[in-house]
């Protein structure tokens, strides 16, 4: 998602669009031939928001959260952790329930209390987004649970992110523990507090139904969480890369054997790199699926989160047939792109009978003249007829037009690189720190619904002025925008195709906290918590050079990520490619993904 620059000149048709940019200077004249490209900065996409997949504020808390969890676990093991039960309220036991949700539905319950209670909403958004692939989703703090609610939904997911005990009383109503025990409806329990359910319903009763004892299950073995760096699922080896000190461990379930206990099925297996020891990462018995950790931080394209993404099918769509599709889009096409390169890519993909996306930035601007000898330059599609001709050629050869921002940069400042189209963020501020990490700073000061809509309106006008059709799909520049911006995009396009940020306050109805968010990408189409269809991009992009502490990403890496994503029974291997690179790496990637059994489809097919 960087620029590959060719030199063009513009006509004064851009004056109106430039005015919307705040008066950027224009260069005048007819389009000329493309000169030698300027070497861009490699694109890094969204490798999570920082390494942890959450905002900086949340990342700082993860270490303390892990330490607090393990300290409580030590106390629970020594029987010194006092857990105050949630108060029994009349509403929790007698409140009338709404009619069952029609069709496939999911109930997502999450923690909100304790010093890191806000993490619960972030993780709940991640679950709710994935559940949005299957049907309707209702998300609530677990403290708001009322008796019988489990029966109103196809399946329920609880994310235990607050380890209750000591000064933090249990917020889970006894009615939830009892309903899970009594129900036959699928329930997935992630992380903490499963031991409190056993204590509430009675340990013998829990053991007789589920075949294991959570009250004797702990995160540490021999005083350490170990170094679990691999999770095996459906014969795929998935990664788990959590920095030392930030790892809260994976619960080691005490599985019971012998007469009278039901069978416990190990769904996924964790491996400790220190000694090779294996233990269950996820198990199932009766109506209960238990996942031993919250898998939404420190994720990657080959991460153990893939297990959870597939396990949701068991509760919400168990009859789903195996299907593996792939998708490719060409990225960062602007009025300064090389028409010959665009036609070369079109000829290759058309020859392969592949429908593909073309992510087009309708206005190129270099407000400081970084790539134009110090002279500001702005070019619209209407002023780049050779590029427009190439785009029309692509559209007649299998391409689907997509909108990739208005200018794919912000103002006339480095954000974080040059201020030039394709290099920088458009809807979020960022900088590069002294350690060469891209730091997300938050939405621009002027960010608002009106501001975002003005940029979308200008972008669509630029396509119209160039004689191109209106794009119906959107990809946010550098995958970062505010909650308000995402809602604007959803109102203007049928779907977003991207990775996204999800902000605290979105589920709770509280004011959105721009400093607390989680980044997420998907292996299938979802209806996210912003109410928008999001199409998947989950295996990244070809990048031959390392940058900003992100490694190079070669065809073999993309193919390897596609391979492990075969674990998702109806998943997509979706990637993007910059047309300024040679076609050979794209050919290698396409051939390798096809050899795995994937079928390439167009973007509109991804939501089917």
C-alpha positions in Angstrom: 0.0 0.0 0.0 2.7 2.4 -1.1 3.1 4.4 -4.2 5.0 3.4 -7.3 5.4 6.7 -9.1 5.5 7.4 -12.8 5.8 11.1 -14.0 2.7 12.6 -15.5 1.4 16.1 -15.9 -2.2 17.4 -15.5 -4.8 19.7 -16.9 -6.7 22.3 -14.9 -9.7 20.0 -14.8 -8.5 19.1 -11.2 -9.2 22.6 -9.8 -12.5 21.7 -8.2 -11.1 18.5 -6.6 -7.9 20.3 -5.5 -10.0 22.9 -3.7 -11.5 20.1 -1.6 -8.0 19.2 -0.7 -7.3 22.5 0.8 -5.7 24.4 -2.1 -2.9 22.1 -3.1 -1.0 23.5 -6.0 -1.6 22.1 -9.5 0.7 21.3 -12.4 -0.8 22.0 -15.8 -0.5 20.5 -19.3 -1.3 17.2 -21.1 -0.4 13.8 -19.9 3.0 12.6 -21.1 4.8 9.3 -21.2 5.6 7.5 -18.0 9.2 7.9 -16.7 11.2 5.5 -14.6 9.5 4.7 -11.3 10.6 6.1 -8.0 11.4 3.3 -5.5 8.6 3.4 -2.9 8.6 2.4 0.7 7.4 -1.2 1.0 3.8 -1.7 2.2 3.2 -3.3 5.5 -0.6 -3.5 5.5 -2.0 -4.0 8.9 0.1 -6.5 10.9 -2.1 -5.8 13.9 -2.1 -2.5 15.6 1.5 -2.9 16.7 2.6 -6.4 17.4 -0.3 -7.1 19.8 -3.3 -6.4 17.5 -4.6 -3.9 20.0 -4.0 -0.2 20.5 -1.0 1.0 22.4 -2.9 1.7 25.6 -4.2 -1.9 25.6 -0.8 -3.3 24.7 0.7 -1.7 27.7 -1.9 -3.3 29.9 -1.5 -6.8 28.5 1.7 -7.5 30.5 0.0 -6.4 33.8 -3.1 -8.3 32.8 -1.1 -11.5 32.3 0.7 -11.1 35.6 -2.6 -10.5 37.5 -4.1 -13.6 35.9 -1.2 -15.8 36.8 -1.1 -14.4 40.4 -4.7 -15.2 40.8 -4.2 -18.7 39.4 -1.4 -19.3 41.9 -3.8 -18.3 44.7 -6.6 -20.5 43.3 -4.2 -23.5 43.2 -3.3 -22.9 46.9 -7.0 -22.5 47.8 -6.4 -18.9 49.0 -8.3 -17.1 46.3 -11.6 -15.8 47.7 -14.2 -15.4 45.0 -17.3 -13.3 45.9 -20.3 -14.6 44.0 -22.3 -12.2 41.8 -25.4 -10.9 43.7 -28.6 -12.6 42.9 -31.1 -10.1 41.4 -34.7 -10.5 40.8 -34.2 -9.5 37.1 -31.6 -12.1 36.6 -34.0 -14.9 37.6 -37.4 -13.6 36.6 -37.1 -11.1 33.9 -39.3 -11.9 30.9 -37.3 -13.0 27.8 -37.7 -11.7 24.3 -38.8 -14.1 21.6 -36.0 -16.3 20.2 -34.0 -14.6 17.5 -35.1 -15.8 14.1 -32.7 -17.8 11.9 -29.1 -18.4 13.0 -28.2 -16.3 16.0 -25.3 -15.9 18.4 -25.1 -14.5 21.9 -21.7 -13.0 22.8 -21.1 -12.4 26.5 -18.1 -10.5 27.9 -16.6 -9.2 31.1 -16.4 -5.5 31.9 -15.2 -5.3 35.5 -11.7 -5.2 37.1 -8.8 -2.9 36.2 -8.6 -4.3 32.6 -12.4 -4.7 32.1 -12.3 -2.7 28.9 -10.4 -5.6 27.2 -13.6 -7.6 27.4 -15.4 -5.4 24.9 -12.5 -5.4 22.5 -12.4 -9.2 22.5 -16.2 -9.4 22.3 -16.1 -7.3 19.1 -13.7 -9.8 17.6 -16.1 -12.6 18.4 -19.1 -10.7 17.3 -17.5 -9.9 14.0 -16.7 -13.5 13.3 -20.2 -14.6 14.4 -21.6 -12.0 12.0 -20.6 -14.4 9.2 -23.4 -16.8 10.3 -26.4 -14.6 11.2 -27.5 -12.1 13.8 -25.4 -11.3 16.8 -26.4 -10.0 20.2 -23.6 -8.8 22.5 -24.0 -8.1 26.2 -21.9 -7.8 29.3 -22.1 -11.1 31.1 -23.4 -9.3 34.2 -26.6 -8.5 32.2 -27.3 -12.2 31.6 -30.8 -13.3 32.6 -32.1 -16.8 33.2 -33.0 -18.7 30.1 -31.2 -16.5 27.7 -29.0 -19.3 26.4 -32.1 -20.9 25.0 -32.9 -17.9 22.9 -29.9 -18.3 20.6 -28.5 -20.9 18.3 -25.2 -20.7 20.2 -23.5 -18.7 23.0 -19.9 -17.5 23.4 -18.5 -16.2 26.6 -15.1 -14.5 26.7 -13.5 -14.8 30.2 -11.0 -11.9 30.2 -11.4 -10.9 33.9 -10.1 -13.4 36.3 -12.6 -13.0 39.2 -11.4 -13.2 42.7 -9.8 -11.1 45.5 -11.0 -7.5 45.1 -12.8 -8.2 41.9 -16.1 -10.0 42.7 -17.6 -12.5 40.2 -19.8 -10.6 37.8 -21.3 -13.8 36.2 -24.8 -14.4 37.4 -25.4 -17.9 38.8 -28.2 -18.2 36.3 -25.6 -18.3 33.5 -23.6 -21.1 35.1 -26.8 -23.1 35.7 -28.2 -22.5 32.3 -25.0 -23.7 30.5 -25.1 -26.9 32.7 -28.7 -27.5 32.0 -28.8 -26.6 28.3 -28.1 -28.7 25.2 -27.4 -25.6 23.2 -23.8 -25.1 22.1 -21.8 -22.9 24.4 -18.2 -21.9 23.7 -16.2 -20.7 26.8 -13.0 -18.9 26.3 -10.4 -18.3 29.0 -11.2 -17.6 32.6 -13.8 -18.5 35.2 -14.9 -21.9 34.0 -13.9 -23.2 37.5 -16.5 -20.9 39.0 -19.1 -22.6 36.9 -18.0 -26.0 38.3 -18.1 -24.6 41.8 -21.6 -23.1 41.3 -23.3 -26.1 39.7 -21.4 -28.6 41.8 -18.1 -30.1 40.9 -19.5 -33.7 40.6 -22.3 -32.5 38.4 -19.9 -30.7 36.1 -17.6 -33.7 35.9 -20.4 -36.1 35.2 -21.6 -33.9 32.2 -18.3 -32.7 30.8 -15.6 -35.2 31.9 -13.1 -32.8 33.3 -12.4 -30.7 36.4 -11.8 -27.0 35.9 -11.2 -26.5 39.6 -7.9 -28.5 39.2 -7.0 -27.0 35.9 -4.3 -24.2 35.8 -2.4 -22.0 33.4 1.0 -22.9 34.7 2.8 -26.2 34.9 5.8 -26.4 37.3 5.4 -22.7 38.0 5.7 -21.6 34.4 3.4 -21.0 31.4 6.2 -22.5 29.3 6.7 -21.5 25.7 3.7 -22.6 23.8 4.5 -21.5 20.2 2.4 -24.0 18.1 -1.1 -25.1 18.0 -2.1 -28.1 15.8 -5.5 -28.3 14.3 -6.8 -30.4 11.5 -3.2 -31.4 10.7 -2.2 -27.7 10.3 0.6 -26.3 12.3 -0.5 -22.9 13.5 1.8 -20.3 15.2 1.5 -18.7 18.6 4.0 -15.9 19.1 3.5 -14.0 22.4 6.4 -12.0 23.9 7.9 -13.2 27.2 6.1 -11.5 30.1 2.9 -11.0 28.1 1.8 -14.6 28.0 -1.0 -15.4 30.3 -0.7 -19.1 29.4 -3.1 -21.7 28.1 -5.3 -23.6 30.6 -4.3 -27.2 31.1 -7.6 -29.0 31.5 -7.7 -31.8 34.1 -9.4 -34.5 32.0 -11.0 -37.4 33.9 -10.8 -41.0 32.8 -12.6 -44.0 33.9 -16.2 -45.3 34.1 -18.9 -42.8 34.4 -17.2 -39.9 32.7 -18.1 -38.8 29.2 -15.5 -38.6 26.5 -13.6 -35.3 26.1 -12.6 -34.6 22.6 -9.4 -32.7 22.0 -10.0 -30.3 19.2 -6.6 -28.6 19.0 -3.3 -29.4 20.6 -0.7 -26.9 22.0 3.0 -27.7 22.0 5.6 -26.2 24.4 8.8 -25.5 22.5 10.8 -25.7 25.7 10.3 -29.4 26.2 8.0 -30.7 23.4 5.1 -31.3 25.9 1.7 -31.2 24.4 -1.7 -30.4 26.0 -5.2 -29.5 24.8 -5.7 -26.0 23.4 -9.4 -26.6 22.9 -11.7 -29.4 24.0 -15.4 -30.3 23.7 -17.7 -32.5 25.7 -21.5 -32.3 25.8 -22.7 -28.8 24.7 -19.5 -27.1 26.0 -16.5 -26.2 23.9 -13.7 -24.8 26.0 -10.8 -22.7 24.5 -7.8 -22.4 26.8 -6.9 -18.8 26.0 -8.2 -15.7 24.3 -6.8 -15.9 20.8 -7.2 -12.3 19.6 -3.8 -10.8 20.5 -0.5 -11.3 18.8 -2.1 -12.8 15.8 -0.7 -13.3 12.3 -1.8 -14.8 9.0 -0.9 -18.3 10.3 -2.0 -17.9 13.9 -3.9 -20.1 16.2 -6.9 -17.8 15.9 -7.7 -19.8 12.8 -8.9 -22.6 15.1 -11.5 -20.4 16.7 -12.6 -19.1 13.3 -13.4 -22.6 12.2 -14.8 -23.9 15.5 -17.7 -21.3 15.2 -19.1 -23.4 12.4 -19.7 -26.3 14.8 -22.2 -24.3 16.8 -23.6 -22.0 14.2 -23.5 -23.8 10.9 -22.5 -27.5 11.5 -23.7 -28.7 8.1 -21.4 -26.4 6.2 -19.6 -28.1 3.3 -15.9 -27.9 2.8 -15.1 -25.1 0.3 -11.9 -23.2 -0.3 -11.8 -20.0 -2.4 -9.1 -17.5 -3.2 -9.1 -13.8 -4.2 -6.5 -11.4 -5.4 -6.7 -7.6 -5.8 -4.3 -5.2 -7.4 -3.4 -2.4 -5.0 -2.6 1.3 -5.0 -3.5 2.1 -8.6 -3.5 5.9 -9.0 -3.4 8.5 -11.8 0.4 8.1 -11.7 0.4 4.3 -12.3 2.1 2.8 -15.3 -0.6 1.9 -17.9 1.7 -0.7 -19.5 2.1 -2.5 -16.1 -1.6 -2.4 -15.5 -2.3 -4.0 -18.9 0.4 -6.7 -18.3 -1.3 -7.7 -15.0 -4.7 -7.7 -16.7 -3.5 -9.9 -19.5 -2.0 -12.4 -17.1 -5.1 -12.6 -14.8 -7.5 -12.7 -17.7 -5.5 -15.5 -19.3 -5.8 -17.4 -16.0 -9.6 -16.8 -16.0 -9.3 -15.0 -12.7 -11.8 -12.3 -11.7 -9.8 -9.8 -9.6 -10.2 -6.5 -7.8 -8.5 -3.3 -8.7 -8.1 -0.8 -5.8 -8.0 2.6 -7.4 -7.1 5.9 -5.7 -8.8 8.6 -7.9 -6.6 11.5 -7.0 -2.8 11.5 -6.7 -1.2 14.3 -4.8 2.3 15.2 -3.8 1.8 18.4 -1.9 5.5 18.9 -1.0 6.9 17.8 -4.3 8.7 14.9 -2.7 8.8 13.0 -6.0 8.6 16.1 -8.2 11.8 18.0 -7.5 10.2 20.1 -4.8 7.2 21.2 -6.8 3.7 20.3 -5.6 1.7 18.1 -7.9 -1.8 16.8 -8.0 -3.3 14.6 -10.7 -6.9 13.3 -11.0 -8.0 10.3 -13.1 -9.6 12.7 -15.5 -6.2 14.2 -16.2 -4.6 10.7 -16.8 -6.4 9.4 -19.9 -3.8 6.7 -20.5 -4.4 5.3 -17.0 -8.1 5.5 -17.5 -7.8 3.7 -20.7 -5.8 1.0 -19.0 -8.4 0.8 -16.2 -11.2 0.3 -18.8 -9.1 -2.4 -20.4 -8.8 -4.1 -17.1 -12.6 -3.9 -16.5 -13.1 -5.6 -19.8 -10.6 -8.3 -18.8 -12.0 -9.6 -15.5 -11.4 -6.7 -13.1 -13.9 -5.3 -10.6 -13.4 -1.6 -9.7 -12.8 -0.8 -6.0 -12.3 2.6 -4.3 -9.1 2.9 -2.2 -9.7 6.3 -0.6 -9.7 9.8 -2.1 -6.0 10.6 -2.0 -4.5 7.9 0.2 -2.6 10.5 2.2 -3.4 13.3 4.7 -3.0 17.0 4.3 0.6 18.2 3.5 2.4 16.5 6.3 4.2 13.2 6.7 1.7 10.7 7.9 4.0 8.9 8.5 6.3 9.0 5.5 6.0 11.6 2.8 2.5 13.1 2.5 2.3 11.5 -0.9 -0.6 9.4 -2.3 -0.1 5.7 -1.7 2.6 6.3 1.0 0.5 7.6 3.8 -2.6 7.1 5.9 -5.7 9.2 4.9 -8.1 8.7 7.7 -5.8 8.2 10.7 -2.7 9.9 12.0 0.6 7.9 12.5 4.3 8.4 12.9 7.4 6.3 12.9 9.2 6.0 16.2 12.9 5.9 17.0 12.8 2.1 16.9 11.3 2.2 13.3 7.8 1.1 14.3 4.7 2.7 12.8 2.8 4.1 15.7 -1.0 4.8 15.3 -1.8 8.2 16.8 -5.6 8.3 16.3 -8.0 10.0 14.0 -7.2 13.5 12.6 -8.4 16.4 14.7 -11.0 17.3 12.1 -12.3 13.7 11.8 -16.1 13.6 11.7 -18.9 12.0 9.7 -19.1 15.2 7.6 -15.4 15.2 6.9 -15.3 11.5 5.9 -18.3 11.9 3.7 -16.8 14.8 1.9 -13.8 12.7 1.0 -16.0 9.8 -0.2 -18.1 12.2 -2.2 -15.0 13.7 -3.8 -13.6 10.3 -4.6 -16.8 9.2 -6.3 -17.0 12.4 -8.2 -13.5 11.8 -9.5 -14.4 8.4 -10.9 -17.5 9.9 -12.6 -15.4 12.7 -14.1 -13.0 10.1 -15.6 -15.9 8.2 -17.2 -15.5 5.2 -14.9 -18.4 3.4 -13.2 -19.2 4.0 -9.6 -17.2 1.6 -7.3 -19.4 -0.4 -4.9 -16.5 -1.8 -2.8 -14.2 0.2 -0.6 -10.8 -0.4 1.0 -9.6 2.0 3.7 -6.1 3.4 3.0 -3.6 1.5 5.2 -6.6 -0.2 6.9 -7.1 2.5 9.5 -10.0 4.9 10.2 -12.3 6.0 13.0 -15.5 4.3 14.0 -17.4 7.3 12.5 -15.5 6.9 9.2 -16.2 3.2 9.0 -19.9 3.9 9.3 -19.7 6.5 6.5 -18.0 3.9 4.3 -20.8 1.5 5.0 -23.4 4.0 4.0 -21.7 4.5 0.6 -20.5 1.1 -0.5 -22.0 -2.4 -0.4 -19.0 -3.8 1.4 -15.5 -3.1 2.6 -12.7 -5.4 1.6 -10.0 -5.0 4.2 -8.7 -5.4 7.7 -10.2 -3.0 10.2 -10.0 -1.3 13.6 -12.8 -1.7 16.2 -13.1 0.9 19.0 -14.2 0.6 22.6 -17.7 2.0 23.1 -19.1 0.4 20.0 -20.9 -2.4 21.8 -21.5 -0.7 25.2 -23.1 2.4 23.7 -20.7 4.6 25.6 -18.8 7.4 23.8 -16.3 5.8 21.4 -12.8 5.8 22.9 -10.4 6.5 20.0 -7.4 5.4 22.1 -8.7 1.8 22.7 -9.2 -0.5 19.7 -8.5 -3.9 18.3 -7.4 -4.7 14.8 -8.8 -7.7 13.0 -8.9 -9.6 9.7 -11.2 -12.3 8.6 -11.1 -15.7 6.7 -14.6 -15.2 5.4 -17.1 -12.4 4.8 -18.7 -11.0 8.0 -21.3 -8.4 9.0 -19.2 -6.5 11.5 -20.2 -4.5 14.6 -20.4 -1.3 12.5 -23.2 -3.0 10.5 -21.1 -3.3 7.3 -20.3 -6.3 5.3 -16.5 -6.8 5.3 -14.9 -9.1 2.8 -11.7 -10.9 3.7 -8.1 -10.1 3.3 -6.3 -12.5 5.5 -2.9 -13.6 4.0 -1.3 -10.2 3.3 0.7 -9.2 0.3 3.9 -9.8 -1.6 6.7 -7.6 -0.2 10.3 -8.4 -1.2 11.9 -6.1 1.4 11.6 -5.9 5.2 10.3 -2.6 6.5 9.3 -1.0 9.8 10.3 -4.2 11.7 8.1 -6.3 9.5 9.8 -9.1 7.5 9.8 -9.5 3.8 6.8 -11.5 2.6 7.5 -13.7 -0.5 5.2 -16.0 -2.5 6.2 -18.9 -0.3 5.0 -17.0 2.7 1.6 -16.2 1.1 1.2 -19.8 0.0 2.1 -21.1 3.5 -0.5 -18.8 5.0 -3.1 -20.1 2.5 -2.2 -23.7 3.4 -2.9 -23.3 7.2 -6.1 -21.4 6.3 -7.3 -24.7 4.8 -8.3 -25.5 8.4 -11.3 -23.1 8.0 -13.8 -25.4 6.4 -15.4 -22.6 4.3 -12.6 -20.0 4.2 -10.9 -17.7 1.8 -7.2 -17.1 1.0 -7.3 -13.4 0.1 -4.3 -11.3 -0.7 -3.2 -8.2 -2.6 -0.4 -7.4 -5.1 1.1 -4.1 -6.3 1.1 -4.0 -10.1 4.5 -2.1 -10.1 6.2 -5.4 -9.2 7.0 -7.9 -12.0 4.3 -10.4 -12.8 6.4 -13.4 -11.9 5.9 -13.4 -8.1 2.1 -13.0 -8.7 2.3 -16.1 -11.0 4.1 -18.0 -8.3 1.6 -17.1 -5.7 -1.4 -17.9 -7.8 0.0 -21.2 -8.9 0.9 -22.2 -5.4 -2.5 -21.3 -4.0 -4.3 -23.1 -6.7 -2.1 -26.2 -6.1 -3.5 -26.3 -2.5 -7.0 -26.7 -3.9 -8.3 -23.2 -3.8 -10.6 -21.8 -6.5 -10.2 -18.1 -7.4 -13.3 -16.0 -7.4 -14.3 -12.4 -7.8 -14.9 -10.0 -4.8 -18.7 -10.1 -5.2 -18.6 -13.9 -4.8 -16.9 -13.7 -1.4 -20.2 -12.8 0.3 -21.9 -16.0 -0.9 
